[in-house]
Amino acid sequence: MELKVEGMTCGGCAEAVKRAVRAAAPGTEVAVDLAGGRVTVSPSGAAPDAAAVAAAIDRAGFHARVTG
């Protein structure tokens, strides 16, 4: 799953997004492209709920939308 995330400006932002994703979808691998504003979520099992992941990022103070 890929998400476009607006508002990430530093490494601390990237870490906050990773924590939010892991809280919403435990057991996933999370890769952040800070410069591109993209987050890739790779599940180790069943695919996480995309809306729940995006909502968790939004609650962390960013704006996320699923792109793939």
N, CA, C and O atoms as a CHARMM CRD file, in Angstrom:
* protein
*
  272
    1    1 MET  N      0.85100  -1.15500   0.00000 PROA 1      0.00000
    2    1 MET  CA     0.00000   0.00000   0.00000 PROA 1      0.00000
    3    1 MET  C      0.90400   1.22700   0.00000 PROA 1      0.00000
    4    1 MET  O      1.89200   1.28800   0.73300 PROA 1      0.00000
    5    2 GLU  N      0.55100   2.20100  -0.83200 PROA 2      0.00000
    6    2 GLU  CA     1.26800   3.46400  -0.85100 PROA 2      0.00000
    7    2 GLU  C      0.33400   4.59900  -0.49100 PROA 2      0.00000
    8    2 GLU  O     -0.83800   4.61000  -0.86800 PROA 2      0.00000
    9    3 LEU  N      0.87900   5.55700   0.24700 PROA 3      0.00000
   10    3 LEU  CA     0.11100   6.72700   0.63400 PROA 3      0.00000
   11    3 LEU  C      0.91700   7.98400   0.32600 PROA 3      0.00000
   12    3 LEU  O      2.14200   7.99500   0.44600 PROA 3      0.00000
   13    4 LYS  N      0.23300   9.01200  -0.06300 PROA 4      0.00000
   14    4 LYS  CA     0.81700  10.34100  -0.20600 PROA 4      0.00000
   15    4 LYS  C      0.53400  11.04500   1.10200 PROA 4      0.00000
   16    4 LYS  O     -0.61500  11.11400   1.53800 PROA 4      0.00000
   17    5 VAL  N      1.57900  11.57300   1.73600 PROA 5      0.00000
   18    5 VAL  CA     1.42800  12.21200   3.04400 PROA 5      0.00000
   19    5 VAL  C      1.92900  13.65100   2.95600 PROA 5      0.00000
   20    5 VAL  O      3.07600  13.89500   2.58300 PROA 5      0.00000
   21    6 GLU  N      1.07500  14.58200   3.29600 PROA 6      0.00000
   22    6 GLU  CA     1.43600  15.99500   3.29700 PROA 6      0.00000
   23    6 GLU  C      1.77200  16.43300   4.71300 PROA 6      0.00000
   24    6 GLU  O      1.14900  15.99200   5.67800 PROA 6      0.00000
   25    7 GLY  N      2.75700  17.29800   4.82200 PROA 7      0.00000
   26    7 GLY  CA     3.10700  17.86600   6.11700 PROA 7      0.00000
   27    7 GLY  C      4.36000  17.29500   6.74800 PROA 7      0.00000
   28    7 GLY  O      4.79600  17.78600   7.79000 PROA 7      0.00000
   29    8 MET  N      4.95400  16.27100   6.14800 PROA 8      0.00000
   30    8 MET  CA     6.20100  15.72100   6.68500 PROA 8      0.00000
   31    8 MET  C      7.35000  16.62600   6.23800 PROA 8      0.00000
   32    8 MET  O      7.57100  16.81300   5.04100 PROA 8      0.00000
   33    9 THR  N      8.07500  17.18300   7.20100 PROA 9      0.00000
   34    9 THR  CA     9.15600  18.09700   6.85600 PROA 9      0.00000
   35    9 THR  C     10.50800  17.70800   7.44000 PROA 9      0.00000
   36    9 THR  O     11.52400  18.31400   7.10200 PROA 9      0.00000
   37   10 CYS  N     10.53100  16.70100   8.31500 PROA 10     0.00000
   38   10 CYS  CA    11.79400  16.35500   8.96200 PROA 10     0.00000
   39   10 CYS  C     11.79100  14.87800   9.36700 PROA 10     0.00000
   40   10 CYS  O     10.79300  14.17500   9.21400 PROA 10     0.00000
   41   11 GLY  N     12.92500  14.43600   9.88200 PROA 11     0.00000
   42   11 GLY  CA    13.03600  13.06300  10.34000 PROA 11     0.00000
   43   11 GLY  C     12.08500  12.74300  11.47800 PROA 11     0.00000
   44   11 GLY  O     11.58800  11.62100  11.58000 PROA 11     0.00000
   45   12 GLY  N     11.82800  13.72800  12.33700 PROA 12     0.00000
   46   12 GLY  CA    10.88200  13.51600  13.43100 PROA 12     0.00000
   47   12 GLY  C      9.48300  13.27100  12.90900 PROA 12     0.00000
   48   12 GLY  O      8.74500  12.44900  13.45200 PROA 12     0.00000
   49   13 CYS  N      9.11400  13.98900  11.84700 PROA 13     0.00000
   50   13 CYS  CA     7.80400  13.78300  11.21100 PROA 13     0.00000
   51   13 CYS  C      7.71700  12.36400  10.65600 PROA 13     0.00000
   52   13 CYS  O      6.70800  11.67800  10.82200 PROA 13     0.00000
   53   14 ALA  N      8.78600  11.93800   9.99900 PROA 14     0.00000
   54   14 ALA  CA     8.81000  10.59300   9.41500 PROA 14     0.00000
   55   14 ALA  C      8.63700   9.54200  10.50400 PROA 14     0.00000
   56   14 ALA  O      7.91000   8.56700  10.31300 PROA 14     0.00000
   57   15 GLU  N      9.29500   9.72900  11.63800 PROA 15     0.00000
   58   15 GLU  CA     9.17000   8.77800  12.74900 PROA 15     0.00000
   59   15 GLU  C      7.75600   8.78700  13.31700 PROA 15     0.00000
   60   15 GLU  O      7.22600   7.73400  13.67200 PROA 15     0.00000
   61   16 ALA  N      7.14400   9.95200  13.40700 PROA 16     0.00000
   62   16 ALA  CA     5.77000  10.04400  13.91300 PROA 16     0.00000
   63   16 ALA  C      4.81100   9.29900  12.99000 PROA 16     0.00000
   64   16 ALA  O      3.89400   8.62100  13.45500 PROA 16     0.00000
   65   17 VAL  N      5.02500   9.42600  11.68600 PROA 17     0.00000
   66   17 VAL  CA     4.18400   8.71600  10.71900 PROA 17     0.00000
   67   17 VAL  C      4.39200   7.20700  10.85800 PROA 17     0.00000
   68   17 VAL  O      3.42600   6.44500  10.84700 PROA 17     0.00000
   69   18 LYS  N      5.63600   6.77800  10.98600 PROA 18     0.00000
   70   18 LYS  CA     5.91500   5.34100  11.15800 PROA 18     0.00000
   71   18 LYS  C      5.20900   4.79700  12.39300 PROA 18     0.00000
   72   18 LYS  O      4.59700   3.73000  12.33900 PROA 18     0.00000
   73   19 ARG  N      5.29100   5.52300  13.50500 PROA 19     0.00000
   74   19 ARG  CA     4.62900   5.07400  14.74200 PROA 19     0.00000
   75   19 ARG  C      3.12100   4.97900  14.55400 PROA 19     0.00000
   76   19 ARG  O      2.49100   4.03100  15.02100 PROA 19     0.00000
   77   20 ALA  N      2.54400   5.96400  13.86800 PROA 20     0.00000
   78   20 ALA  CA     1.09600   5.96200  13.63900 PROA 20     0.00000
   79   20 ALA  C      0.68400   4.75900  12.79900 PROA 20     0.00000
   80   20 ALA  O     -0.31500   4.10400  13.09400 PROA 20     0.00000
   81   21 VAL  N      1.45800   4.47100  11.74900 PROA 21     0.00000
   82   21 VAL  CA     1.13500   3.32600  10.88800 PROA 21     0.00000
   83   21 VAL  C      1.26300   2.02700  11.66200 PROA 21     0.00000
   84   21 VAL  O      0.39400   1.16000  11.57000 PROA 21     0.00000
   85   22 ARG  N      2.33200   1.88500  12.41800 PROA 22     0.00000
   86   22 ARG  CA     2.54200   0.63900  13.17500 PROA 22     0.00000
   87   22 ARG  C      1.47300   0.43900  14.24600 PROA 22     0.00000
   88   22 ARG  O      1.12200  -0.69700  14.56500 PROA 22     0.00000
   89   23 ALA  N      0.95600   1.53000  14.80200 PROA 23     0.00000
   90   23 ALA  CA    -0.11700   1.41000  15.79400 PROA 23     0.00000
   91   23 ALA  C     -1.40700   0.94800  15.12700 PROA 23     0.00000
   92   23 ALA  O     -2.16100   0.16400  15.70400 PROA 23     0.00000
   93   24 ALA  N     -1.66200   1.43100  13.91400 PROA 24     0.00000
   94   24 ALA  CA    -2.89000   1.06500  13.19900 PROA 24     0.00000
   95   24 ALA  C     -2.78500  -0.28700  12.52200 PROA 24     0.00000
   96   24 ALA  O     -3.79000  -0.97100  12.32800 PROA 24     0.00000
   97   25 ALA  N     -1.56000  -0.67600  12.15900 PROA 25     0.00000
   98   25 ALA  CA    -1.34700  -1.93400  11.43200 PROA 25     0.00000
   99   25 ALA  C     -0.09500  -2.61900  11.97600 PROA 25     0.00000
  100   25 ALA  O      0.95700  -2.60100  11.33600 PROA 25     0.00000
  101   26 PRO  N     -0.21200  -3.22200  13.15700 PROA 26     0.00000
  102   26 PRO  CA     0.94600  -3.88500  13.76300 PROA 26     0.00000
  103   26 PRO  C      1.52700  -4.96100  12.85100 PROA 26     0.00000
  104   26 PRO  O      0.80300  -5.64300  12.12600 PROA 26     0.00000
  105   27 GLY  N      2.84000  -5.09300  12.90600 PROA 27     0.00000
  106   27 GLY  CA     3.50200  -6.13600  12.13800 PROA 27     0.00000
  107   27 GLY  C      3.80200  -5.75800  10.69500 PROA 27     0.00000
  108   27 GLY  O      4.19900  -6.61200   9.90300 PROA 27     0.00000
  109   28 THR  N      3.61900  -4.49600  10.34500 PROA 28     0.00000
  110   28 THR  CA     3.89700  -4.06600   8.98300 PROA 28     0.00000
  111   28 THR  C      5.27700  -3.43300   8.89300 PROA 28     0.00000
  112   28 THR  O      5.80400  -2.91900   9.87900 PROA 28     0.00000
  113   29 GLU  N      5.84500  -3.47800   7.71100 PROA 29     0.00000
  114   29 GLU  CA     7.07100  -2.75000   7.41200 PROA 29     0.00000
  115   29 GLU  C      6.64600  -1.39700   6.86600 PROA 29     0.00000
  116   29 GLU  O      5.73600  -1.31900   6.04000 PROA 29     0.00000
  117   30 VAL  N      7.28800  -0.34000   7.31400 PROA 30     0.00000
  118   30 VAL  CA     6.93100   1.00700   6.88700 PROA 30     0.00000
  119   30 VAL  C      8.17700   1.69100   6.34400 PROA 30     0.00000
  120   30 VAL  O      9.19700   1.77600   7.02800 PROA 30     0.00000
  121   31 ALA  N      8.08900   2.18000   5.10800 PROA 31     0.00000
  122   31 ALA  CA     9.18300   2.93400   4.50200 PROA 31     0.00000
  123   31 ALA  C      8.67600   4.32900   4.18500 PROA 31     0.00000
  124   31 ALA  O      7.60700   4.49000   3.59600 PROA 31     0.00000
  125   32 VAL  N      9.45200   5.34400   4.58000 PROA 32     0.00000
  126   32 VAL  CA     9.06600   6.73200   4.36100 PROA 32     0.00000
  127   32 VAL  C     10.03700   7.37900   3.38100 PROA 32     0.00000
  128   32 VAL  O     11.25200   7.33200   3.57100 PROA 32     0.00000
  129   33 ASP  N      9.49100   7.97600   2.33900 PROA 33     0.00000
  130   33 ASP  CA    10.25700   8.80600   1.40900 PROA 33     0.00000
  131   33 ASP  C      9.92500  10.24200   1.77100 PROA 33     0.00000
  132   33 ASP  O      8.94500  10.80500   1.28400 PROA 33     0.00000
  133   34 LEU  N     10.74700  10.82800   2.62800 PROA 34     0.00000
  134   34 LEU  CA    10.47500  12.15800   3.15300 PROA 34     0.00000
  135   34 LEU  C     10.44100  13.19900   2.03500 PROA 34     0.00000
  136   34 LEU  O      9.53600  14.03300   1.99200 PROA 34     0.00000
  137   35 ALA  N     11.41300  13.15600   1.13800 PROA 35     0.00000
  138   35 ALA  CA    11.48600  14.14000   0.05300 PROA 35     0.00000
  139   35 ALA  C     10.28700  14.04400  -0.88100 PROA 35     0.00000
  140   35 ALA  O      9.78300  15.05900  -1.36200 PROA 35     0.00000
  141   36 GLY  N      9.83300  12.81500  -1.13700 PROA 36     0.00000
  142   36 GLY  CA     8.70800  12.61100  -2.04500 PROA 36     0.00000
  143   36 GLY  C      7.35200  12.65300  -1.37200 PROA 36     0.00000
  144   36 GLY  O      6.32100  12.66600  -2.04500 PROA 36     0.00000
  145   37 GLY  N      7.34600  12.67500  -0.03400 PROA 37     0.00000
  146   37 GLY  CA     6.08300  12.70000   0.69200 PROA 37     0.00000
  147   37 GLY  C      5.28600  11.41700   0.53100 PROA 37     0.00000
  148   37 GLY  O      4.05600  11.44300   0.48600 PROA 37     0.00000
  149   38 ARG  N      5.98900  10.29600   0.44600 PROA 38     0.00000
  150   38 ARG  CA     5.31600   9.01500   0.23700 PROA 38     0.00000
  151   38 ARG  C      5.64700   8.04300   1.37100 PROA 38     0.00000
  152   38 ARG  O      6.74000   8.05900   1.93600 PROA 38     0.00000
  153   39 VAL  N      4.67400   7.20900   1.67700 PROA 39     0.00000
  154   39 VAL  CA     4.85100   6.15300   2.67300 PROA 39     0.00000
  155   39 VAL  C      4.41000   4.84600   2.04000 PROA 39     0.00000
  156   39 VAL  O      3.33100   4.75900   1.45400 PROA 39     0.00000
  157   40 THR  N      5.25500   3.82900   2.16200 PROA 40     0.00000
  158   40 THR  CA     4.93200   2.50100   1.66100 PROA 40     0.00000
  159   40 THR  C      4.76300   1.56700   2.84800 PROA 40     0.00000
  160   40 THR  O      5.63800   1.47700   3.70900 PROA 40     0.00000
  161   41 VAL  N      3.64000   0.87800   2.88800 PROA 41     0.00000
  162   41 VAL  CA     3.32000  -0.05100   3.97100 PROA 41     0.00000
  163   41 VAL  C      3.27800  -1.45400   3.38700 PROA 41     0.00000
  164   41 VAL  O      2.49800  -1.73800   2.47800 PROA 41     0.00000
  165   42 SER  N      4.13100  -2.33400   3.92300 PROA 42     0.00000
  166   42 SER  CA     4.19400  -3.71800   3.44900 PROA 42     0.00000
  167   42 SER  C      3.77800  -4.64600   4.58100 PROA 42     0.00000
  168   42 SER  O      4.50100  -4.77700   5.56900 PROA 42     0.00000
  169   43 PRO  N      2.62800  -5.28800   4.45300 PROA 43     0.00000
  170   43 PRO  CA     2.15800  -6.17600   5.52200 PROA 43     0.00000
  171   43 PRO  C      2.93400  -7.47300   5.53800 PROA 43     0.00000
  172   43 PRO  O      3.40500  -7.94300   4.50100 PROA 43     0.00000
  173   44 SER  N      3.06600  -8.05100   6.72300 PROA 44     0.00000
  174   44 SER  CA     3.69500  -9.36600   6.83900 PROA 44     0.00000
  175   44 SER  C      2.64400 -10.46800   6.76100 PROA 44     0.00000
  176   44 SER  O      2.97800 -11.64000   6.58800 PROA 44     0.00000
  177   45 GLY  N      1.37900 -10.09300   6.89000 PROA 45     0.00000
  178   45 GLY  CA     0.27600 -11.04400   6.81400 PROA 45     0.00000
  179   45 GLY  C     -0.82900 -10.45600   5.97000 PROA 45     0.00000
  180   45 GLY  O     -0.60900 -10.05600   4.82700 PROA 45     0.00000
  181   46 ALA  N     -2.00700 -10.40500   6.53300 PROA 46     0.00000
  182   46 ALA  CA    -3.15500  -9.83600   5.82400 PROA 46     0.00000
  183   46 ALA  C     -2.94700  -8.33600   5.61500 PROA 46     0.00000
  184   46 ALA  O     -2.34500  -7.65900   6.44900 PROA 46     0.00000
  185   47 ALA  N     -3.44400  -7.83600   4.51000 PROA 47     0.00000
  186   47 ALA  CA    -3.30600  -6.41600   4.19300 PROA 47     0.00000
  187   47 ALA  C     -4.07300  -5.57600   5.22000 PROA 47     0.00000
  188   47 ALA  O     -5.21300  -5.89100   5.56300 PROA 47     0.00000
  189   48 PRO  N     -3.44300  -4.51400   5.70000 PROA 48     0.00000
  190   48 PRO  CA    -4.14400  -3.65300   6.66500 PROA 48     0.00000
  191   48 PRO  C     -5.23900  -2.84500   5.98100 PROA 48     0.00000
  192   48 PRO  O     -5.23600  -2.67200   4.76300 PROA 48     0.00000
  193   49 ASP  N     -6.15900  -2.36100   6.77400 PROA 49     0.00000
  194   49 ASP  CA    -7.24000  -1.51300   6.27300 PROA 49     0.00000
  195   49 ASP  C     -6.64800  -0.15800   5.88300 PROA 49     0.00000
  196   49 ASP  O     -6.15700   0.57900   6.73700 PROA 49     0.00000
  197   50 ALA  N     -6.69700   0.16400   4.59200 PROA 50     0.00000
  198   50 ALA  CA    -6.08600   1.38700   4.08200 PROA 50     0.00000
  199   50 ALA  C     -6.69000   2.63500   4.72300 PROA 50     0.00000
  200   50 ALA  O     -5.96600   3.57500   5.05100 PROA 50     0.00000
  201   51 ALA  N     -7.99200   2.64700   4.90200 PROA 51     0.00000
  202   51 ALA  CA    -8.65000   3.80200   5.49800 PROA 51     0.00000
  203   51 ALA  C     -8.19900   3.99300   6.94500 PROA 51     0.00000
  204   51 ALA  O     -8.02000   5.12500   7.39200 PROA 51     0.00000
  205   52 ALA  N     -8.01500   2.90500   7.67200 PROA 52     0.00000
  206   52 ALA  CA    -7.58200   2.98500   9.06200 PROA 52     0.00000
  207   52 ALA  C     -6.15000   3.51100   9.15400 PROA 52     0.00000
  208   52 ALA  O     -5.83000   4.28900  10.05300 PROA 52     0.00000
  209   53 VAL  N     -5.30100   3.09400   8.24100 PROA 53     0.00000
  210   53 VAL  CA    -3.91800   3.57300   8.22500 PROA 53     0.00000
  211   53 VAL  C     -3.88900   5.06800   7.90700 PROA 53     0.00000
  212   53 VAL  O     -3.19600   5.83000   8.58100 PROA 53     0.00000
  213   54 ALA  N     -4.63100   5.49200   6.89100 PROA 54     0.00000
  214   54 ALA  CA    -4.68400   6.90800   6.53000 PROA 54     0.00000
  215   54 ALA  C     -5.24400   7.73700   7.68000 PROA 54     0.00000
  216   54 ALA  O     -4.74300   8.82900   7.94800 PROA 54     0.00000
  217   55 ALA  N     -6.26500   7.24200   8.35800 PROA 55     0.00000
  218   55 ALA  CA    -6.85600   7.95900   9.48700 PROA 55     0.00000
  219   55 ALA  C     -5.85900   8.09500  10.63300 PROA 55     0.00000
  220   55 ALA  O     -5.81700   9.13200  11.29600 PROA 55     0.00000
  221   56 ALA  N     -5.06200   7.06700  10.87200 PROA 56     0.00000
  222   56 ALA  CA    -4.05900   7.12500  11.93700 PROA 56     0.00000
  223   56 ALA  C     -3.01000   8.19300  11.62400 PROA 56     0.00000
  224   56 ALA  O     -2.57200   8.91900  12.51700 PROA 56     0.00000
  225   57 ILE  N     -2.61400   8.28200  10.37000 PROA 57     0.00000
  226   57 ILE  CA    -1.65000   9.31300   9.96600 PROA 57     0.00000
  227   57 ILE  C     -2.27200  10.69100  10.13100 PROA 57     0.00000
  228   57 ILE  O     -1.61600  11.62200  10.59900 PROA 57     0.00000
  229   58 ASP  N     -3.53400  10.82200   9.74900 PROA 58     0.00000
  230   58 ASP  CA    -4.23500  12.09900   9.92000 PROA 58     0.00000
  231   58 ASP  C     -4.28500  12.50300  11.39600 PROA 58     0.00000
  232   58 ASP  O     -4.06500  13.66600  11.73300 PROA 58     0.00000
  233   59 ARG  N     -4.57500  11.53800  12.27200 PROA 59     0.00000
  234   59 ARG  CA    -4.63100  11.82900  13.71000 PROA 59     0.00000
  235   59 ARG  C     -3.26700  12.25600  14.25900 PROA 59     0.00000
  236   59 ARG  O     -3.19000  12.96900  15.25900 PROA 59     0.00000
  237   60 ALA  N     -2.19400  11.81400  13.59700 PROA 60     0.00000
  238   60 ALA  CA    -0.84900  12.18500  14.01600 PROA 60     0.00000
  239   60 ALA  C     -0.46900  13.60700  13.58300 PROA 60     0.00000
  240   60 ALA  O      0.60400  14.10500  13.92500 PROA 60     0.00000
  241   61 GLY  N     -1.36700  14.25000  12.82300 PROA 61     0.00000
  242   61 GLY  CA    -1.14500  15.63800  12.44900 PROA 61     0.00000
  243   61 GLY  C     -0.74600  15.87000  11.01000 PROA 61     0.00000
  244   61 GLY  O     -0.31700  16.96500  10.64600 PROA 61     0.00000
  245   62 PHE  N     -0.88600  14.84400  10.19000 PROA 62     0.00000
  246   62 PHE  CA    -0.53000  14.95300   8.77900 PROA 62     0.00000
  247   62 PHE  C     -1.77200  14.67300   7.94000 PROA 62     0.00000
  248   62 PHE  O     -2.81800  14.30600   8.47600 PROA 62     0.00000
  249   63 HSD  N     -1.65700  14.84300   6.64400 PROA 63     0.00000
  250   63 HSD  CA    -2.78600  14.51100   5.77200 PROA 63     0.00000
  251   63 HSD  C     -2.33600  13.39300   4.84300 PROA 63     0.00000
  252   63 HSD  O     -1.35500  13.53700   4.11400 PROA 63     0.00000
  253   64 ALA  N     -3.06600  12.26600   4.87500 PROA 64     0.00000
  254   64 ALA  CA    -2.69600  11.10600   4.06800 PROA 64     0.00000
  255   64 ALA  C     -3.83200  10.69200   3.16300 PROA 64     0.00000
  256   64 ALA  O     -5.00900  10.77900   3.51400 PROA 64     0.00000
  257   65 ARG  N     -3.43700  10.23400   1.97400 PROA 65     0.00000
  258   65 ARG  CA    -4.41600   9.62300   1.07300 PROA 65     0.00000
  259   65 ARG  C     -3.74900   8.43200   0.40100 PROA 65     0.00000
  260   65 ARG  O     -2.57000   8.46900   0.04900 PROA 65     0.00000
  261   66 VAL  N     -4.52900   7.38400   0.23400 PROA 66     0.00000
  262   66 VAL  CA    -4.02200   6.15800  -0.37600 PROA 66     0.00000
  263   66 VAL  C     -3.87400   6.38300  -1.86600 PROA 66     0.00000
  264   66 VAL  O     -4.79300   6.87400  -2.52100 PROA 66     0.00000
  265   67 THR  N     -2.70500   6.02100  -2.40900 PROA 67     0.00000
  266   67 THR  CA    -2.46300   6.16600  -3.84400 PROA 67     0.00000
  267   67 THR  C     -2.26000   4.83300  -4.53000 PROA 67     0.00000
  268   67 THR  O     -2.29100   4.76300  -5.75900 PROA 67     0.00000
  269   68 GLY  N     -2.05700   3.78900  -3.77700 PROA 68     0.00000
  270   68 GLY  CA    -1.85800   2.48600  -4.42100 PROA 68     0.00000
  271   68 GLY  C     -1.72100   1.38900  -3.43700 PROA 68     0.00000
  272   68 GLY  O     -1.54800   0.23300  -3.82200 PROA 68     0.00000
